[in-house]
Amino acid sequence: MKRAFAILLCALLALSCAAALAEASKAAPLEDGVYTAAFTTDSSMFHVNEALEDKGTLTVKDGQMTIHVTLASKSIINLFPGLAEDAKKDGAELLEPTVDAVDYPDGTTDEAFGFDIPVPAIGEEFDVALVGKKGKWYDHKVMVSDPVPAEEAE
């Protein structure tokens, strides 16, 4: 009986510790500022330019987060924060590209499209749809994680 009680007590203690760790791991809201953050996707065709090592510039202002990512080329012409079926609807607000200069480690430079993507949460997947030059929309899952104040990331 004592052994069963001890096992039950240990199990309850372990569950309590696990719950406390899960609560502690929830990130506190980021303070307003500029951060360097990882931007990962579910696709090898839709990703941050390799010269930028899967990183983007995360800006937090008044609790709203946006990450600027420079893609690998100019092949993706618009993004939409959500699903492709919603991006095709009348009135959908598409994200327009910027033309970003990319400096590669070997000294060469190039241009690629960049986008400012709204970020609903850090460390959680969210939907982003994209359309390329052929006009076909694709759904993707992306995630922003590991924000570090920009001045510390340099």
C-alpha positions as CSV (number, residue, x, y, z in Angstrom):
1,M,0.0,0.0,0.0
2,K,2.8,2.4,0.9
3,R,4.5,1.6,-2.4
4,A,1.4,2.3,-4.4
5,F,0.9,5.6,-2.6
6,A,4.5,6.5,-3.2
7,I,4.1,5.8,-7.0
8,L,0.9,7.8,-7.1
9,L,2.6,10.7,-5.3
10,C,5.5,10.6,-7.7
11,A,3.2,10.6,-10.7
12,L,1.3,13.6,-9.4
13,L,4.5,15.4,-8.7
14,A,5.8,14.7,-12.2
15,L,2.5,15.9,-13.8
16,S,2.7,19.1,-11.7
17,C,6.3,19.7,-12.8
18,A,5.4,19.1,-16.4
19,A,2.5,21.6,-16.2
20,A,4.7,24.2,-14.6
21,L,7.4,23.8,-17.3
22,A,4.8,24.0,-20.1
23,E,3.4,27.2,-18.5
24,A,6.9,28.7,-18.1
25,S,7.8,27.9,-21.7
26,K,5.0,30.0,-23.1
27,A,6.9,33.1,-24.3
28,A,6.0,36.4,-22.8
29,P,5.0,39.0,-25.4
30,L,7.9,40.6,-27.0
31,E,8.6,44.2,-26.2
32,D,8.4,46.7,-29.1
33,G,11.6,46.6,-31.1
34,V,13.5,45.0,-33.9
35,Y,14.7,41.4,-33.7
36,T,16.4,38.8,-35.8
37,A,14.3,35.6,-35.9
38,A,14.2,32.2,-37.6
39,F,11.6,31.8,-40.4
40,T,11.0,28.2,-41.4
41,T,8.6,26.8,-44.0
42,D,7.3,23.4,-45.0
43,S,8.8,23.7,-48.5
44,S,12.2,23.6,-50.1
45,M,10.8,25.9,-52.9
46,F,9.6,28.6,-50.5
47,H,12.3,29.7,-48.1
48,V,14.5,32.5,-47.0
49,N,17.5,33.3,-49.2
50,E,20.4,31.0,-48.2
51,A,22.7,34.0,-47.7
52,L,20.5,35.0,-44.8
53,E,20.6,31.6,-43.0
54,D,16.8,31.2,-42.6
55,K,16.6,34.5,-40.7
56,G,14.3,37.5,-41.1
57,T,13.8,40.9,-39.4
58,L,11.0,40.8,-36.9
59,T,9.5,44.1,-36.0
60,V,7.2,44.4,-33.0
61,K,5.1,47.6,-32.6
62,D,2.2,48.1,-30.3
63,G,2.1,44.3,-29.8
64,Q,1.7,43.6,-33.5
65,M,4.5,41.5,-35.1
66,T,5.7,41.5,-38.7
67,I,8.7,39.7,-40.2
68,H,10.5,40.8,-43.3
69,V,12.0,37.9,-45.2
70,T,14.0,37.9,-48.3
71,L,13.2,34.9,-50.5
72,A,15.5,33.0,-52.9
73,S,14.4,34.7,-56.1
74,K,11.7,36.8,-57.8
75,S,9.6,33.7,-58.7
76,I,7.0,34.2,-55.9
77,I,5.1,37.3,-56.8
78,N,2.6,37.6,-53.9
79,L,1.9,36.2,-50.5
80,F,-1.3,36.1,-48.5
81,P,-1.5,35.6,-44.7
82,G,-3.9,32.7,-44.7
83,L,-5.1,30.0,-47.1
84,A,-5.0,30.0,-50.9
85,E,-8.8,29.7,-51.2
86,D,-9.1,33.0,-49.3
87,A,-6.4,34.7,-51.3
88,K,-8.4,34.1,-54.5
89,K,-11.5,35.9,-53.1
90,D,-12.4,39.4,-54.2
91,G,-11.0,42.0,-51.8
92,A,-8.2,39.8,-50.5
93,E,-5.3,41.9,-49.4
94,L,-2.2,40.4,-50.9
95,L,1.3,41.1,-49.6
96,E,3.3,42.9,-52.3
97,P,7.0,42.2,-52.7
98,T,9.9,44.5,-52.1
99,V,13.1,44.2,-54.1
100,D,15.9,43.3,-51.7
101,A,19.6,43.3,-52.4
102,V,21.3,40.1,-51.3
103,D,25.0,40.0,-50.5
104,Y,26.5,36.5,-50.7
105,P,29.6,35.4,-48.7
106,D,31.7,35.1,-51.9
107,G,31.2,38.8,-52.6
108,T,28.6,38.6,-55.3
109,T,25.2,40.4,-55.0
110,D,21.8,39.7,-56.4
111,E,18.2,40.9,-56.1
112,A,15.3,38.9,-54.7
113,F,11.8,39.6,-53.6
114,G,11.1,40.2,-49.9
115,F,7.8,40.3,-48.0
116,D,6.5,41.7,-44.8
117,I,4.5,39.0,-43.2
118,P,2.2,39.5,-40.2
119,V,3.1,37.1,-37.4
120,P,0.3,35.9,-35.2
121,A,2.5,34.1,-32.6
122,I,6.1,33.1,-32.0
123,G,6.9,29.4,-32.1
124,E,3.6,28.4,-33.6
125,E,2.9,27.4,-37.2
126,F,0.6,29.6,-39.3
127,D,-0.8,29.6,-42.8
128,V,0.7,31.6,-45.7
129,A,-0.4,31.2,-49.3
130,L,1.8,32.1,-52.2
131,V,1.4,32.6,-55.9
132,G,4.2,32.4,-58.5
133,K,4.6,33.6,-62.0
134,K,2.3,30.8,-63.4
135,G,-0.6,32.2,-61.4
136,K,-1.2,29.0,-59.2
137,W,-1.8,29.5,-55.5
138,Y,-0.2,27.1,-52.9
139,D,-0.8,26.7,-49.2
140,H,2.2,26.6,-46.8
141,K,2.8,26.4,-43.1
142,V,5.5,28.7,-41.7
143,M,6.8,29.5,-38.3
144,V,8.8,32.3,-36.7
145,S,11.0,31.4,-33.7
146,D,14.0,32.3,-31.7
147,P,13.8,36.1,-31.7
148,V,16.9,37.9,-30.6
149,P,17.2,41.7,-30.3
150,A,18.8,42.8,-33.6
151,E,21.8,44.5,-31.9
152,E,22.6,41.2,-30.2
153,A,22.4,39.2,-33.4
154,E,25.1,41.1,-35.2
